[in-house]
Amino acid sequence: MEENKIQWQKIRGIVAVQGSITLSWVIYSLYLPDLLVQLGFTKALAGTILIIEHFLEMAIEPIFGNLSDRSLHDLGTREPWIKLGVILAATFFIILPIIGFLISGLSFWRWILPIIAVLWASAMAIFRSPVIALLTLATPQPKLPIAASYLTLTQQLIGAFRFTAYNAIVAVGPLFAFAIGSFSLLGAAAFLRQVTPHIAPKKESQTLPNISPQILAMISLIGIAIGFGLRFLFAGLARVLTINGGNVSLGMLGFSITIAGFAIPTGWLAFKLGNTRIVLAGLLLTAILLQIISLNISTAMLLIAAILIAFTFSTVLNGIVPFILEVLPTSRAGLGIGLYFGSFGGAISFFDLFFKQVNNINLQTNLGAIALIFACFSIALSLRIEKA
């Protein structure tokens, strides 16, 4: 790789996989409750399944991120784990709607559906961290926020469909929708493999470098804090829209699209001014703005505050993965990213178990602000540990 040049073909491959992951989750989230009801379960079981899946991510993401680091060291590629996860995920995904056609809602075998659903989510967790860790092979470290901005852009644009596209996606039918998700995963992974050749294994070193347990603990705490911050942020915005008589789905759609619109500009801003500095500023400003939206302000002021939050939180979504890749050796990128995503998923599960029903706007925004400020302290402490 040329020292200061982003390899855009590789970035496109990583972005394609990220897009297929997001699309699959959108399809899955929209269809799962209906598939469960079709087999005689309640829609509430879908929430329980999602909680279990996020808890499993806590172990699966770092384990397979670490295994991909070893694979890169020994074989010169992370491909074995990416291939395993994608094949399993694509297979389980296409099986899910078929179960609804083949099994009676009164049969004991209907329990295959929730089991396959959990296996699918577990397979998705196998390859996400190894794929994102490939950013280190495609981008010089100072430009990581620019590359990561395209991941944020793709994730937010595709993810926004979950707020308003229910009728359109359901209209195509489960078999066709799940087939689209399955084949998009396989196609994106094939493209990524084509643009990411193997590198020479590092035969001169028999072991991967050790990482400070304190750094790993800080990465985990950052993932937990940002996970809580994100969930409280979205809950708070939805509550404000409800109180003000707004359309929640359209409002959240607009918010996600606004984050996507800010992704690339904030990526360049982080490159120019320093990624860690911008992430810390984004966390603090988002925490402050969360307090503002809980006040009795006019609709115009609320709109301005929401746009500013989209801008400040975009810096966080863009910059957190590059930050992790900066504080860890390049050869341990998979473990670091896996630990972050796993901790993030654990926070989402804990939120859904204990805080999802909280409707008090002040409590939501206060807890969200506390979580984001805690993430700031964890990032600052990580830098002190790294320099020690």
Contacts in CASP RR format, 6 or more apart in sequence:
PFRMAT RR
TARGET T0000
AUTHOR 0000-0000-0000
METHOD contacts of the structure
MODEL  1
MEENKIQWQKIRGIVAVQGSITLSWVIYSLYLPDLLVQLGFTKALAGTIL
IIEHFLEMAIEPIFGNLSDRSLHDLGTREPWIKLGVILAATFFIILPIIG
FLISGLSFWRWILPIIAVLWASAMAIFRSPVIALLTLATPQPKLPIAASY
LTLTQQLIGAFRFTAYNAIVAVGPLFAFAIGSFSLLGAAAFLRQVTPHIA
PKKESQTLPNISPQILAMISLIGIAIGFGLRFLFAGLARVLTINGGNVSL
GMLGFSITIAGFAIPTGWLAFKLGNTRIVLAGLLLTAILLQIISLNISTA
MLLIAAILIAFTFSTVLNGIVPFILEVLPTSRAGLGIGLYFGSFGGAISF
FDLFFKQVNNINLQTNLGAIALIFACFSIALSLRIEKA
1 7 0 8 1.000
1 137 0 8 1.000
1 138 0 8 1.000
1 140 0 8 1.000
3 140 0 8 1.000
4 140 0 8 1.000
4 142 0 8 1.000
4 143 0 8 1.000
5 140 0 8 1.000
6 138 0 8 1.000
6 139 0 8 1.000
6 140 0 8 1.000
6 143 0 8 1.000
6 146 0 8 1.000
6 147 0 8 1.000
7 137 0 8 1.000
7 138 0 8 1.000
7 139 0 8 1.000
9 195 0 8 1.000
10 134 0 8 1.000
10 137 0 8 1.000
10 138 0 8 1.000
10 192 0 8 1.000
10 195 0 8 1.000
10 196 0 8 1.000
11 135 0 8 1.000
11 138 0 8 1.000
11 139 0 8 1.000
11 147 0 8 1.000
11 150 0 8 1.000
12 191 0 8 1.000
12 195 0 8 1.000
13 188 0 8 1.000
13 191 0 8 1.000
13 192 0 8 1.000
13 195 0 8 1.000
13 196 0 8 1.000
14 131 0 8 1.000
14 132 0 8 1.000
14 134 0 8 1.000
14 135 0 8 1.000
14 138 0 8 1.000
14 147 0 8 1.000
14 151 0 8 1.000
14 192 0 8 1.000
15 150 0 8 1.000
15 151 0 8 1.000
15 154 0 8 1.000
16 187 0 8 1.000
16 188 0 8 1.000
16 191 0 8 1.000
16 192 0 8 1.000
17 127 0 8 1.000
17 131 0 8 1.000
17 185 0 8 1.000
17 188 0 8 1.000
17 189 0 8 1.000
17 192 0 8 1.000
18 131 0 8 1.000
18 132 0 8 1.000
18 151 0 8 1.000
18 154 0 8 1.000
18 155 0 8 1.000
19 154 0 8 1.000
19 155 0 8 1.000
19 158 0 8 1.000
19 184 0 8 1.000
19 188 0 8 1.000
20 181 0 8 1.000
20 184 0 8 1.000
20 185 0 8 1.000
20 187 0 8 1.000
20 188 0 8 1.000
20 189 0 8 1.000
21 124 0 8 1.000
21 128 0 8 1.000
21 185 0 8 1.000
22 154 0 8 1.000
22 155 0 8 1.000
22 158 0 8 1.000
22 159 0 8 1.000
23 158 0 8 1.000
23 180 0 8 1.000
23 181 0 8 1.000
23 184 0 8 1.000
24 89 0 8 1.000
24 93 0 8 1.000
24 124 0 8 1.000
24 181 0 8 1.000
24 182 0 8 1.000
24 184 0 8 1.000
24 185 0 8 1.000
25 124 0 8 1.000
25 159 0 8 1.000
26 158 0 8 1.000
26 159 0 8 1.000
26 161 0 8 1.000
26 162 0 8 1.000
26 165 0 8 1.000
26 169 0 8 1.000
27 169 0 8 1.000
27 177 0 8 1.000
27 178 0 8 1.000
27 180 0 8 1.000
27 181 0 8 1.000
28 93 0 8 1.000
28 96 0 8 1.000
28 117 0 8 1.000
28 120 0 8 1.000
29 50 0 8 1.000
29 162 0 8 1.000
30 162 0 8 1.000
30 165 0 8 1.000
30 166 0 8 1.000
30 169 0 8 1.000
30 170 0 8 1.000
31 96 0 8 1.000
31 97 0 8 1.000
31 169 0 8 1.000
31 170 0 8 1.000
31 174 0 8 1.000
31 177 0 8 1.000
31 178 0 8 1.000
32 46 0 8 1.000
32 49 0 8 1.000
32 117 0 8 1.000
33 43 0 8 1.000
33 46 0 8 1.000
34 170 0 8 1.000
34 174 0 8 1.000
35 96 0 8 1.000
35 97 0 8 1.000
35 99 0 8 1.000
35 100 0 8 1.000
35 113 0 8 1.000
35 174 0 8 1.000
36 42 0 8 1.000
36 43 0 8 1.000
36 45 0 8 1.000
36 46 0 8 1.000
36 113 0 8 1.000
36 114 0 8 1.000
37 43 0 8 1.000
38 100 0 8 1.000
38 105 0 8 1.000
39 99 0 8 1.000
39 100 0 8 1.000
39 103 0 8 1.000
39 104 0 8 1.000
39 105 0 8 1.000
39 110 0 8 1.000
39 113 0 8 1.000
40 105 0 8 1.000
40 106 0 8 1.000
40 110 0 8 1.000
41 110 0 8 1.000
41 113 0 8 1.000
41 114 0 8 1.000
45 114 0 8 1.000
47 352 0 8 1.000
49 114 0 8 1.000
49 117 0 8 1.000
49 118 0 8 1.000
50 349 0 8 1.000
50 352 0 8 1.000
51 349 0 8 1.000
51 352 0 8 1.000
51 353 0 8 1.000
52 118 0 8 1.000
52 349 0 8 1.000
53 117 0 8 1.000
53 118 0 8 1.000
53 121 0 8 1.000
53 122 0 8 1.000
54 345 0 8 1.000
54 346 0 8 1.000
54 348 0 8 1.000
54 349 0 8 1.000
54 352 0 8 1.000
55 345 0 8 1.000
55 346 0 8 1.000
55 349 0 8 1.000
56 118 0 8 1.000
56 121 0 8 1.000
56 122 0 8 1.000
56 125 0 8 1.000
57 121 0 8 1.000
57 125 0 8 1.000
57 341 0 8 1.000
57 342 0 8 1.000
57 345 0 8 1.000
57 346 0 8 1.000
58 342 0 8 1.000
58 343 0 8 1.000
58 345 0 8 1.000
58 346 0 8 1.000
59 342 0 8 1.000
60 122 0 8 1.000
60 125 0 8 1.000
60 126 0 8 1.000
60 342 0 8 1.000
61 125 0 8 1.000
61 128 0 8 1.000
61 129 0 8 1.000
61 337 0 8 1.000
61 338 0 8 1.000
61 339 0 8 1.000
61 341 0 8 1.000
61 342 0 8 1.000
62 129 0 8 1.000
62 335 0 8 1.000
62 336 0 8 1.000
62 338 0 8 1.000
62 339 0 8 1.000
62 342 0 8 1.000
64 81 0 8 1.000
64 125 0 8 1.000
64 126 0 8 1.000
64 127 0 8 1.000
64 129 0 8 1.000
64 130 0 8 1.000
64 338 0 8 1.000
65 81 0 8 1.000
65 129 0 8 1.000
65 130 0 8 1.000
65 133 0 8 1.000
65 334 0 8 1.000
65 335 0 8 1.000
65 336 0 8 1.000
65 337 0 8 1.000
65 338 0 8 1.000
66 332 0 8 1.000
66 334 0 8 1.000
66 335 0 8 1.000
67 81 0 8 1.000
68 78 0 8 1.000
68 81 0 8 1.000
68 82 0 8 1.000
68 129 0 8 1.000
68 130 0 8 1.000
68 133 0 8 1.000
68 334 0 8 1.000
69 133 0 8 1.000
69 208 0 8 1.000
69 331 0 8 1.000
69 332 0 8 1.000
69 333 0 8 1.000
69 334 0 8 1.000
69 335 0 8 1.000
70 208 0 8 1.000
71 77 0 8 1.000
71 78 0 8 1.000
71 79 0 8 1.000
71 80 0 8 1.000
71 81 0 8 1.000
72 78 0 8 1.000
72 199 0 8 1.000
72 331 0 8 1.000
73 201 0 8 1.000
73 202 0 8 1.000
73 205 0 8 1.000
73 208 0 8 1.000
73 331 0 8 1.000
74 201 0 8 1.000
75 198 0 8 1.000
75 201 0 8 1.000
76 198 0 8 1.000
76 199 0 8 1.000
76 200 0 8 1.000
76 201 0 8 1.000
76 202 0 8 1.000
77 196 0 8 1.000
77 198 0 8 1.000
77 199 0 8 1.000
78 130 0 8 1.000
78 131 0 8 1.000
78 133 0 8 1.000
78 134 0 8 1.000
78 334 0 8 1.000
79 193 0 8 1.000
79 196 0 8 1.000
79 198 0 8 1.000
81 126 0 8 1.000
81 127 0 8 1.000
81 130 0 8 1.000
82 127 0 8 1.000
82 130 0 8 1.000
82 131 0 8 1.000
82 189 0 8 1.000
82 192 0 8 1.000
82 193 0 8 1.000
83 127 0 8 1.000
83 189 0 8 1.000
83 193 0 8 1.000
84 126 0 8 1.000
84 127 0 8 1.000
85 123 0 8 1.000
85 124 0 8 1.000
85 126 0 8 1.000
85 127 0 8 1.000
86 127 0 8 1.000
86 185 0 8 1.000
86 186 0 8 1.000
86 189 0 8 1.000
87 186 0 8 1.000
88 119 0 8 1.000
88 120 0 8 1.000
88 123 0 8 1.000
88 126 0 8 1.000
89 120 0 8 1.000
89 123 0 8 1.000
89 124 0 8 1.000
89 126 0 8 1.000
89 127 0 8 1.000
89 185 0 8 1.000
90 181 0 8 1.000
90 182 0 8 1.000
90 183 0 8 1.000
90 185 0 8 1.000
90 186 0 8 1.000
91 182 0 8 1.000
92 116 0 8 1.000
92 119 0 8 1.000
92 120 0 8 1.000
92 123 0 8 1.000
93 120 0 8 1.000
93 178 0 8 1.000
93 181 0 8 1.000
93 182 0 8 1.000
93 185 0 8 1.000
94 178 0 8 1.000
94 179 0 8 1.000
94 182 0 8 1.000
95 116 0 8 1.000
96 113 0 8 1.000
96 116 0 8 1.000
96 117 0 8 1.000
96 120 0 8 1.000
96 174 0 8 1.000
96 178 0 8 1.000
97 173 0 8 1.000
97 174 0 8 1.000
97 175 0 8 1.000
97 177 0 8 1.000
97 178 0 8 1.000
98 175 0 8 1.000
99 110 0 8 1.000
99 112 0 8 1.000
99 113 0 8 1.000
99 116 0 8 1.000
100 113 0 8 1.000
100 174 0 8 1.000
101 175 0 8 1.000
103 109 0 8 1.000
103 110 0 8 1.000
103 112 0 8 1.000
103 113 0 8 1.000
104 110 0 8 1.000
125 341 0 8 1.000
125 342 0 8 1.000
127 189 0 8 1.000
128 338 0 8 1.000
128 341 0 8 1.000
129 334 0 8 1.000
129 336 0 8 1.000
129 337 0 8 1.000
129 338 0 8 1.000
129 341 0 8 1.000
130 334 0 8 1.000
131 192 0 8 1.000
132 151 0 8 1.000
132 321 0 8 1.000
132 334 0 8 1.000
132 337 0 8 1.000
132 341 0 8 1.000
133 333 0 8 1.000
133 334 0 8 1.000
133 337 0 8 1.000
134 192 0 8 1.000
134 196 0 8 1.000
135 144 0 8 1.000
135 147 0 8 1.000
135 148 0 8 1.000
135 321 0 8 1.000
135 322 0 8 1.000
135 325 0 8 1.000
135 333 0 8 1.000
136 325 0 8 1.000
136 330 0 8 1.000
136 333 0 8 1.000
137 196 0 8 1.000
137 199 0 8 1.000
138 147 0 8 1.000
138 196 0 8 1.000
139 146 0 8 1.000
139 147 0 8 1.000
141 322 0 8 1.000
141 325 0 8 1.000
141 326 0 8 1.000
142 271 0 8 1.000
143 271 0 8 1.000
144 275 0 8 1.000
144 319 0 8 1.000
144 321 0 8 1.000
144 322 0 8 1.000
144 325 0 8 1.000
144 326 0 8 1.000
145 266 0 8 1.000
145 267 0 8 1.000
145 268 0 8 1.000
145 270 0 8 1.000
145 271 0 8 1.000
145 275 0 8 1.000
145 278 0 8 1.000
145 318 0 8 1.000
145 319 0 8 1.000
145 322 0 8 1.000
146 264 0 8 1.000
146 267 0 8 1.000
146 268 0 8 1.000
146 270 0 8 1.000
146 271 0 8 1.000
148 267 0 8 1.000
148 318 0 8 1.000
148 319 0 8 1.000
148 321 0 8 1.000
148 322 0 8 1.000
149 263 0 8 1.000
149 264 0 8 1.000
149 266 0 8 1.000
149 267 0 8 1.000
149 268 0 8 1.000
149 318 0 8 1.000
150 263 0 8 1.000
150 264 0 8 1.000
151 321 0 8 1.000
152 259 0 8 1.000
152 260 0 8 1.000
152 263 0 8 1.000
152 314 0 8 1.000
152 317 0 8 1.000
152 318 0 8 1.000
153 260 0 8 1.000
153 261 0 8 1.000
153 263 0 8 1.000
153 264 0 8 1.000
155 317 0 8 1.000
156 256 0 8 1.000
156 257 0 8 1.000
156 259 0 8 1.000
156 260 0 8 1.000
156 261 0 8 1.000
156 263 0 8 1.000
156 317 0 8 1.000
157 256 0 8 1.000
157 257 0 8 1.000
157 260 0 8 1.000
159 256 0 8 1.000
160 252 0 8 1.000
160 253 0 8 1.000
160 254 0 8 1.000
160 256 0 8 1.000
160 257 0 8 1.000
160 260 0 8 1.000
161 169 0 8 1.000
163 249 0 8 1.000
163 250 0 8 1.000
163 251 0 8 1.000
163 252 0 8 1.000
163 253 0 8 1.000
163 256 0 8 1.000
164 249 0 8 1.000
164 250 0 8 1.000
164 253 0 8 1.000
169 177 0 8 1.000
170 177 0 8 1.000
172 180 0 8 1.000
202 331 0 8 1.000
208 331 0 8 1.000
208 332 0 8 1.000
209 329 0 8 1.000
209 331 0 8 1.000
209 332 0 8 1.000
211 328 0 8 1.000
211 329 0 8 1.000
211 332 0 8 1.000
211 335 0 8 1.000
212 385 0 8 1.000
212 386 0 8 1.000
214 385 0 8 1.000
215 327 0 8 1.000
215 328 0 8 1.000
215 382 0 8 1.000
215 385 0 8 1.000
215 386 0 8 1.000
216 335 0 8 1.000
216 336 0 8 1.000
216 339 0 8 1.000
218 378 0 8 1.000
218 379 0 8 1.000
218 381 0 8 1.000
218 382 0 8 1.000
218 385 0 8 1.000
219 324 0 8 1.000
219 327 0 8 1.000
219 328 0 8 1.000
219 336 0 8 1.000
219 339 0 8 1.000
219 340 0 8 1.000
219 343 0 8 1.000
219 382 0 8 1.000
220 339 0 8 1.000
220 340 0 8 1.000
220 343 0 8 1.000
221 343 0 8 1.000
221 374 0 8 1.000
221 375 0 8 1.000
221 378 0 8 1.000
222 320 0 8 1.000
222 324 0 8 1.000
222 340 0 8 1.000
222 343 0 8 1.000
222 375 0 8 1.000
222 378 0 8 1.000
222 379 0 8 1.000
222 382 0 8 1.000
223 320 0 8 1.000
223 340 0 8 1.000
223 342 0 8 1.000
223 343 0 8 1.000
223 344 0 8 1.000
223 347 0 8 1.000
223 375 0 8 1.000
224 343 0 8 1.000
224 344 0 8 1.000
224 346 0 8 1.000
224 347 0 8 1.000
225 347 0 8 1.000
225 371 0 8 1.000
225 372 0 8 1.000
225 374 0 8 1.000
225 375 0 8 1.000
225 378 0 8 1.000
226 316 0 8 1.000
226 320 0 8 1.000
226 344 0 8 1.000
226 347 0 8 1.000
226 371 0 8 1.000
226 372 0 8 1.000
226 375 0 8 1.000
227 344 0 8 1.000
227 345 0 8 1.000
227 347 0 8 1.000
227 348 0 8 1.000
227 351 0 8 1.000
227 371 0 8 1.000
228 347 0 8 1.000
228 350 0 8 1.000
228 351 0 8 1.000
228 367 0 8 1.000
228 368 0 8 1.000
228 371 0 8 1.000
229 367 0 8 1.000
229 368 0 8 1.000
229 371 0 8 1.000
229 372 0 8 1.000
229 375 0 8 1.000
230 313 0 8 1.000
231 347 0 8 1.000
231 348 0 8 1.000
231 351 0 8 1.000
231 355 0 8 1.000
232 290 0 8 1.000
232 351 0 8 1.000
232 355 0 8 1.000
232 364 0 8 1.000
232 365 0 8 1.000
232 367 0 8 1.000
232 368 0 8 1.000
232 371 0 8 1.000
233 286 0 8 1.000
233 290 0 8 1.000
233 309 0 8 1.000
233 313 0 8 1.000
233 368 0 8 1.000
234 252 0 8 1.000
235 355 0 8 1.000
235 356 0 8 1.000
235 358 0 8 1.000
235 364 0 8 1.000
236 290 0 8 1.000
236 293 0 8 1.000
236 294 0 8 1.000
236 361 0 8 1.000
236 364 0 8 1.000
236 365 0 8 1.000
237 251 0 8 1.000
237 252 0 8 1.000
237 255 0 8 1.000
237 293 0 8 1.000
237 306 0 8 1.000
237 309 0 8 1.000
238 248 0 8 1.000
238 252 0 8 1.000
239 359 0 8 1.000
239 361 0 8 1.000
239 364 0 8 1.000
240 293 0 8 1.000
240 294 0 8 1.000
240 302 0 8 1.000
240 361 0 8 1.000
241 247 0 8 1.000
241 248 0 8 1.000
241 251 0 8 1.000
241 252 0 8 1.000
242 248 0 8 1.000
243 361 0 8 1.000
244 299 0 8 1.000
244 302 0 8 1.000
255 306 0 8 1.000
255 309 0 8 1.000
255 310 0 8 1.000
258 306 0 8 1.000
258 307 0 8 1.000
258 310 0 8 1.000
258 311 0 8 1.000
259 310 0 8 1.000
259 313 0 8 1.000
259 314 0 8 1.000
259 317 0 8 1.000
261 314 0 8 1.000
262 310 0 8 1.000
262 311 0 8 1.000
262 314 0 8 1.000
263 314 0 8 1.000
263 317 0 8 1.000
263 318 0 8 1.000
266 278 0 8 1.000
266 311 0 8 1.000
266 314 0 8 1.000
266 315 0 8 1.000
266 318 0 8 1.000
267 315 0 8 1.000
267 318 0 8 1.000
267 319 0 8 1.000
269 278 0 8 1.000
269 315 0 8 1.000
270 278 0 8 1.000
270 279 0 8 1.000
270 315 0 8 1.000
270 318 0 8 1.000
270 319 0 8 1.000
270 322 0 8 1.000
275 319 0 8 1.000
275 322 0 8 1.000
275 323 0 8 1.000
275 326 0 8 1.000
276 323 0 8 1.000
276 326 0 8 1.000
276 379 0 8 1.000
276 383 0 8 1.000
278 315 0 8 1.000
278 319 0 8 1.000
279 315 0 8 1.000
279 316 0 8 1.000
279 319 0 8 1.000
279 320 0 8 1.000
279 323 0 8 1.000
279 379 0 8 1.000
280 376 0 8 1.000
280 379 0 8 1.000
280 380 0 8 1.000
281 312 0 8 1.000
281 315 0 8 1.000
282 312 0 8 1.000
282 313 0 8 1.000
282 315 0 8 1.000
282 316 0 8 1.000
283 312 0 8 1.000
283 316 0 8 1.000
283 372 0 8 1.000
283 373 0 8 1.000
283 375 0 8 1.000
283 376 0 8 1.000
283 379 0 8 1.000
284 372 0 8 1.000
284 373 0 8 1.000
284 376 0 8 1.000
285 308 0 8 1.000
285 312 0 8 1.000
286 309 0 8 1.000
286 312 0 8 1.000
286 313 0 8 1.000
286 316 0 8 1.000
286 372 0 8 1.000
287 368 0 8 1.000
287 369 0 8 1.000
287 370 0 8 1.000
287 372 0 8 1.000
287 373 0 8 1.000
288 369 0 8 1.000
289 305 0 8 1.000
289 308 0 8 1.000
289 309 0 8 1.000
289 312 0 8 1.000
290 309 0 8 1.000
290 365 0 8 1.000
290 368 0 8 1.000
290 369 0 8 1.000
290 372 0 8 1.000
291 365 0 8 1.000
291 366 0 8 1.000
291 369 0 8 1.000
292 305 0 8 1.000
293 302 0 8 1.000
293 305 0 8 1.000
293 306 0 8 1.000
293 309 0 8 1.000
293 365 0 8 1.000
294 361 0 8 1.000
294 362 0 8 1.000
294 364 0 8 1.000
294 365 0 8 1.000
294 366 0 8 1.000
297 305 0 8 1.000
316 372 0 8 1.000
320 340 0 8 1.000
321 337 0 8 1.000
321 340 0 8 1.000
323 379 0 8 1.000
324 333 0 8 1.000
324 336 0 8 1.000
324 337 0 8 1.000
324 340 0 8 1.000
325 333 0 8 1.000
325 337 0 8 1.000
327 382 0 8 1.000
327 383 0 8 1.000
327 386 0 8 1.000
328 335 0 8 1.000
328 336 0 8 1.000
355 367 0 8 1.000
358 364 0 8 1.000
END
